[in-house]
Amino acid sequence: MAALALGQLRRRPAAFAGPAAALFLAVATVTLFGSLLAAHLAAPASARGEADGPGLAVIAGAFGEIAVLTAFFVVVNALGSAVRRQHHELALLRTIAATPRQTRRLVRGQVVATTLLVAVPGWAAGVAAARRLLTELRRLGMAPPDVRVPVTPLPMLAALAAALAVGLAAAAVAARRISRVAPAAALTASTTEHARTGAPRLLAGLGVLAGGALLLRLAATRPEEQADKAGQAALLASLVLLAGVALVGPFAARLLAAALGAPLRALAPGAGWLADAHLRGYARRLSSAVVPVALLVGLSGTMLVMTRTAEHSASAAAAGAASATDVWLRQAELAMLACFAAVSTVNTLVAVTAERRRAFALLRLVGATRPQLMRMLAAEAAVTTAVGVLLGAAVAGAASSAFSASVTGSPVPSVPVAACAFTVAGAALLTVPAILLTGLRAIRGPAAELVGGGRD
């Protein structure tokens, strides 16, 4: 199975580009904040009090916590999409006597090989980013002038161990479905999906959403002088709520797709009807496409609104200089989180659209033309963007409202309309071209050959 896993990586490197990018970001992120924490621990005790602001330990811990959790969220999403994309091939292996254990070993081998391939570049990027960030922190007075990133392998080893642990866990969950069913049923399962969201998944999602609500309450009840803690609680709540959205995603996506289906069919009777039928029939696939868009909009929107609210609160209290470092840190964190979410969006949308190659070929065999398929994909891209933006905006609104209640006493935050509009436009510019360009590539070639699995 190890040789087969490596053969898959060599034969189809593009199929593993998404998981590789996600694992690279995870390794680099853990290395970055682990190196900052190591720099804090290596600094003399007398020098740790020479800096203004929260300090290296708080930056590495509180800010790094959100970034690392987001990176691992991206890893889980990317690996889940990659394994689902291989369902047909894994099902074929099951039909020629591969056991469930061998199937799971194959997926684990792919994860381990991909992680090891990106480990060294991830380490290098993380250390370089830590040194660059530390330079900026020293320039702003938020780090002691003599502190340096120490030469130690511990952050790198921790990053590799964490990426492997999360990657293997995500792959095990994703491979569970294909490895537990009978060989003949596995081949059918690779082209269909369950009509309903399972009760355990729905209950788990509701539990996670309840946990997010508790974090929102914690953020909203923090006193005004603990604005930093309120902000971290609100941002963590937004990430937890997005995880809950991912779990209940098929159910929520089906409801929103049904609500948007009628205007879609009215605006585009042919392509809109076909797109609506596909979105309703494959709610799990729609959920996979929607979640990264919601992640991008939710995290970016939360950071933008919280930053504007904090600025207005500081101005009203005549403490603008005191909040300057907080604003800079939030802007840096926003850039990092937006990068992670953008990678997740592109990875997932490309994977979800590419795995429909055979479905597109079947439509062509029954008379659909390439322009008709592209119009159908354009309609689906519009709905995917709309659903993702709505879910992300709901999460951002709840998180920023809780933060505003803490720092201003009012649940109505200050909203930077232009910046939020730019975020929505950015989500659309990532979503629509990713779906259309991947779809354009997926419908190339002879339809009969694609249906037979001759090309992938």
N, C-alpha and C positions, 0 to 999 in steps of 0.2 A: 504493500500500500504506500510505503514511502516513495518508492520509485514511480508509482502511478501519480502520486501527488505532485512530485517534481516535474513529471512529464506534462501534466496539465498546466503547470505554471509556464513551462517553456513553449507549449503549443498555443496557449491562449493568454498571453501576458496582458492584453487589454482587458480581459474579463476580471483580472485581479488588480487592476489599477486603482479602483475605488477603495477596496479594503487596504491596499498598500498605502494610499494617501492618508486614510483615516488612522492607521496604525502609526504612520510616520508622525502625524500631528500629536498623537497620544504620547509617544516616546519623547518627542521634543518638548511637549508641555510639562511632563513630569520632570524631565531633566532640567528644564528652565527653573521651575520653582523649587525643586530640590537643591539646585545649585545656589539659589538665593538664600535658602535656609542654611545651607552649609557655610555660606559667606557670613551670615549672622553669627553662627556658632563659633566660627574661627576668629571673629573679631575680638579684640580685647574687651573685657567687661567695662573698662573705663571709657572706651570709645563708643559704646552702644547708646549712650545718652546724649551724644553730640549732635544728633540729627533731629530735624523737625518732622512733624507728621507722624503717621502710625508706626513707622519703623519697619525694618526688613522682615522681622518675624511675622508681623501682622500682614504685610503685603504677601509674603510667601504662603502664609496659612489661609487667611480669609479670601484674598483675591485668587490665589492659586487653587483653592478648593472648588470654586465655581468653574474655573477654566478647565481643571482636570476632569470634573464630572461631565462637563460639556463635551470634552474630547472623547471620553469613554462612551457617552451617548452616541456620538458620531460613529465610533467603532462598532457598537452593537447594531446600529442601523445599516452600516455598510456591509458588515459580514452577513447579516440576515438577508439582505438583497442579493449578495453574491451566491449564497447557498440556494436560495429560491431559484436563481437563474440556472443552477445546475440540476434542478429537479429531474429534468428529462434524462440527462446522462446518468444520474445516480439511480433513477428508476430502471434504466436499461441494465446497469450493473446488477441490480437486485434480481432481474429476470434471468441472468446468466449465472446465478448461484452465489453472488456476493452476499454475505451475511450482514445483518444490521450492525454488528460490531465492526466489520470491515469497512462498511460505509462510513460509520462515525470516525474510524481511524483515518480514512482518506481525508475527510474534512478537517480533522485535527492536524494532520500532516500539512495540509495547505496553509492553515493558520500559522503553524510554527515556522514553516519555511518563509512565508511572507513577512512575519515579524522579524525573523533573523536578517532578512535581506534589507529591511529598512532601519534596523537598529543603529548601525554605525552612522548613516546620514542623519538619523533623528538625534543621536547623541551630539553630533557636531553642531547641528542647528540649535539644539537646546542650550548648549554651553555658549555658543556665539550670542544667542538672544539674551542669555543671563548677563553676559558681560556688557552688552549694549544697554540693557535695561538698567543695570547697576550704574553705568556711566551717567545715564539721564537722572537717576535718583540722586546721585552725588551732586550733579549740577543744580538740581532743584533743592538741595539741602535735606532730602529725605533719607539719606544714608551717610554714615560717617565718611570723611574724606579719605581715610586710609584703608577702608575695607576693600577686599578683593575676592574674586571667585577662586576658592582653593582648588588645587589639583587633587581630586579624590574620585574614585570610581563608584562611590556609594549611590549618588543620584542616578547615575547611568544604570547600575544594576537594579535599583528600585524601579526605574522606568521600564526596563525590559521585563522584570517580573510582573509588574502591574499590567503591562500590555498583553503579555502572554495569558495571565489569569483571566482578564476580561475577554480577550479574544477567544480563548478556549470555551469559556462559559457561554458566550454568545453563539459560537458555532454549534455547541452541543444542543442548545435550545432550538436553533434553526434546523438542525439535522434530525431532530427528534421525530418530526412528523413522517419524513420519508423513510426512516429506518424502522419504524414500529409497525407499518402496515405490511400486508402480504405482498410478495413480489409482483403478482399480476395487478393488484390494486394500486401499487406504487406508480406504475406507468400511467394509469388513469388519473391518479391524484396529481401528477405533474402538470396536467392540462386543465384541471378544475380547481375549484376552491369551495370550502364549506359555505353554505348559504347563511349561516348564523354565526355570530360571535359566541364562542364557548362560554359557559357560565363561570368556570374558574377564572378565565381571563377578564371577563366583565367585572367580577367581584374584586379581583386584584386591582383593576383600574379604578374602581370606585374607592377602594381603600387608599390608593395612592393619591387620588384627588382629595380625599378627606385629610390626608397628611399635608397636602399643599395648602388646604384651607386653614389648618392649624398654624402653619408657618406664616400665612398672611395675618392671622390674628396676632401672632407674636410680633410681627413687624409693626402692625398698627398700634400696638400698646406700648412700644418702646418710648421712653421719655425723649423730649426734644434734644437733650444734650447727648443722646446715644444715636445720633443720626447715622453714623457709620454702621452700627450693628443693625439698625432698622433696614438700611439699604442692602446689607448682605442677606438678611433674612428674607426680604422681598425678592431679591434676585434668586436665592435658592428656592423660594416658593415657586417662582415662575418656571424654573427647571423641573421641579417636582410635578407641577401641574402639566407641563408638556409631556413628561413621562406618563402621567395618567392619561393624557389625550392619546398617546401612542397605543396604550393598552386598550382603551375603549374606542380607538380610531375607526374600525370597521363599522361599528354601530353609529357613531357620530357622523362619519363620512356618508353613510347611506341616507341618513336623515337630511343632511345638507344637500347632497346630490339630488334627492327627490324634490327638495324645495326649489332648487335651481333648474331642474329638468324642464319644467313647463315653459319658462321664458326661453330656454335654449332651443327647444323644439319649435317655438314660434319664430325665433329669429333665423334659424337654419333648419327648415323642415326635413331635409334629407340627412345631411351630416349630423345635425343636432339630434335627430331621433336615434341614429346609430350610436352616437357618443353617449347619449343618455342611457341607452340600453346597456352599453358596455360598463359604464360607471356604476349603474345599479347592480348589475350581475357580478361585478368583481369589486365589491366594496373593500376587501382586504388589500387588493392591489392599489385602489384609490387611496386608502389610508397610508400605505407605504410611501406614496408620492406626496401626500399632503403633509405628513408629519415634519419632514425637513423644512418645508416652506413655513409651517407654523413655528418651527424652531427659530428660523431666521427672523421672522417678523416679531415673534414673542420676545426673544432675548434683546434684539436691537431696539424694539419699541420700549421695553422696560428700561433699558439703560438710558435711552434718549430722554424719556419723560422724567425719570428720577434725577438725571443730571440737571435738567432745566428747573425742576422743582427745588432742588438743593440750591441752585444759584439764586433763585428768587427769594428763598428763605434766608440765605446768607445776606443778600442785599438788604432785605427788610430789617435784619438784625445788625446791620453795619459791620458784618464780619466777612466781607468779601475776600480779604487777604487770607483769612484762616481757611476758607473753603477752596482756595486755588489749587492746593495739592490734591484735594479730594476730586475736584473736577478733572484734573490731569489724569489721575489714576483711573477714573471711570471712563475717560475717553480711550485710554490705552486698553482697558479691559473690553470696551465696546468693539474696538478694532479686532482684538483677538477672537472674541466670541462671534463676531460677524464673519470672520474668516472661516472658523470651524463650521458655522451653519451653512455658509455658501458651499463649502466642500461637500457637506452632507447632502445638500439639495441637488447639486449636479450629479454626484455619485448615484444617488437613489433614483433620480429621474431617468438617467441613462440606463441603469440596470433594469428598471421596471419596464421601460419602453422597448429595450432590446430583446427582452424575453418574450415579447409578443410577435416575434418574427413569423412563427408558424401560423398564428391566428391571422396575421395580415395576408399571408399566402393563401389561406383558405378563403378569405373574403375576395381575393383576386380571382380565385378559381370559380367562384359563383357569380362573377360579373362586375365586381367593384373595380374601378379604375384607380390609378395612382393619385390623380388629383382629388378624387372623392375621399380616399384614405387620408390624404393630407388635410383636407377640410375637417374630417372627423377628428383628427389629432389636434387640430387648432381649437376646435370646440372643447375637447377634453382638457387641453392645456389651460383654456380660460376658466373652466370650472375648477380645475385643480388649484389654480392660483387664487381664485375667489374663496374657496373653502379653506385653504391654508392661511390666507390673510385674515379671514374672519376668526378662525380658531386662535391664531397668534395674537390678534388684536384683543380678543377676549381675555387671554392670559395676561398680556401687557397691561390692559386696563385694570384688572384686579390687583396685580402686583404694585403698580404705580399708585393706585388709590390707597393701598395699605401704607405705602411709604409716605405719601402726602399726609395721611392722617396722623402719622407720627411726628413729622417735622413741622407741619403747619397747623395741625389741629383740624384741618378740613379734608374730607375724602376726595375733593376735586383737585387734581394735580395741575401743574402748568404744562401744557402740551405744546412742543415745538412742531407746529403743523407742517412747515416746509420740510424739516428733517424726517418726520414720519412719512410724509408723502414720498420723499426720496427713497425711504426704506421699502415702501410698497412697490414703487417703480423698479427698484433693484431686484426684488423678489420676482416680479413679472419678467424682467429681462433675463433672469437666470432660468426661470421655469419654462417659458414658452420656447425659446431657442433650443434648450436642452431636449425637450420633447420632440420638436419638429425636426431638428437635425438628426437625432437618433432614429426617428421614424423614417426619415428620408433614406437613411442608410439601410434600415431594416427591410424596406420593401423592394430593394434592388434584387436582381437575379430572377431566374425562372421560378414561378410559383410552385410548380409541381416538385421541383428539386428541394425547395425549402420545406414544403409540407412533409416530404419524406425524410427530412433531417440530413440531407446531403451537405448543407452548408450551415454555418452558425456564426 
